[in-house]
Amino acid sequence: MAQLQVASTLFCREYFAAYRDWLITGLPPDDVTFIRPKYPEPGFEDFALSWEALAEDAITSNDPAVVHDQLLALGGCVDVIADPATGPATIGEILSGQSIS
């Protein structure tokens, strides 16, 4: 469980950063990837592949709004702190305008 939690948190932060870059540059990001531990627990790879596939589908839609909605989906990235170095704002708070981060 710890492996999934750490990897999904890092994935969400990378995905959110890619989304913000897309809005700034107008260029869709490269695929966002899940980090893999050296010795993954059973089920880890299937979970990682499913999240990567969702992100890839959203990016290839060529519509940043699809990524936006995915980042706000419950059970995903919405409650992840976007960047602990800049403050405690979550991805959901930033995307819903509740934070100035």
C-alpha positions in Angstrom: 0.0 0.0 0.0 2.8 2.4 0.8 4.4 1.8 -2.6 1.1 2.8 -4.3 0.6 5.8 -2.1 4.1 7.2 -2.8 4.1 6.4 -6.5 0.6 7.8 -7.1 1.4 11.0 -5.2 4.5 11.6 -7.3 2.5 10.7 -10.5 -0.2 13.2 -9.6 2.3 16.0 -9.0 4.0 15.2 -12.3 0.6 15.0 -14.1 -0.5 18.3 -12.6 2.8 20.0 -13.6 2.4 18.7 -17.1 -1.2 20.1 -17.2 0.0 23.5 -16.1 2.8 23.5 -18.7 0.3 22.6 -21.4 -1.8 25.6 -20.4 1.2 27.9 -20.6 2.9 26.5 -23.7 -0.2 25.3 -25.6 1.7 22.1 -26.3 0.3 18.8 -25.0 2.7 17.1 -22.6 4.6 13.9 -23.2 3.1 10.9 -21.5 3.3 11.0 -17.7 4.8 7.8 -16.2 4.4 6.1 -12.8 7.6 5.4 -11.0 8.2 1.8 -10.2 9.9 0.4 -7.1 12.7 -2.1 -7.5 10.5 -4.8 -5.8 6.9 -4.0 -6.5 4.1 -5.5 -4.4 1.6 -7.7 -6.3 -0.9 -5.6 -8.2 1.4 -2.6 -8.4 2.1 -2.9 -12.1 -1.6 -3.3 -13.1 -2.4 -0.2 -11.0 0.4 1.8 -12.5 -0.5 0.8 -16.1 -4.1 1.8 -15.5 -3.2 5.3 -14.3 -0.8 5.8 -17.2 -3.4 4.7 -19.7 -6.0 7.1 -18.2 -3.5 10.0 -18.5 -2.4 9.0 -22.0 -6.1 8.9 -23.1 -6.7 12.3 -21.6 -3.6 13.8 -23.2 -4.3 12.3 -26.6 -7.8 13.8 -26.5 -5.9 17.1 -27.2 -8.2 18.8 -24.7 -6.7 20.2 -21.5 -10.2 20.2 -19.9 -10.1 16.4 -20.0 -6.9 16.4 -17.9 -8.4 19.1 -15.6 -11.5 16.9 -15.0 -9.3 13.9 -14.4 -7.2 15.7 -11.9 -10.3 16.7 -10.0 -11.8 13.2 -9.9 -12.5 11.8 -6.5 -10.1 9.0 -5.5 -7.4 10.3 -7.7 -5.2 13.4 -7.5 -7.6 15.9 -6.0 -6.3 15.7 -2.4 -2.6 15.5 -3.3 -0.5 18.5 -2.2 0.6 20.0 -5.5 4.0 21.1 -4.4 5.1 20.8 -0.7 7.9 23.3 -1.3 5.4 26.1 -2.1 2.7 25.3 0.5 0.0 23.0 1.5 -2.5 23.7 -1.3 -3.9 20.5 -2.9 -4.3 20.0 -6.6 -8.1 20.2 -6.1 -7.8 23.5 -4.2 -5.7 25.1 -6.9 -7.8 23.9 -9.8 -11.1 24.9 -8.1 -9.7 28.4 -7.4 -9.5 28.0 -3.6 -5.8 28.6 -3.6 -3.6 31.2 -5.2 -0.7 28.7 -5.6 
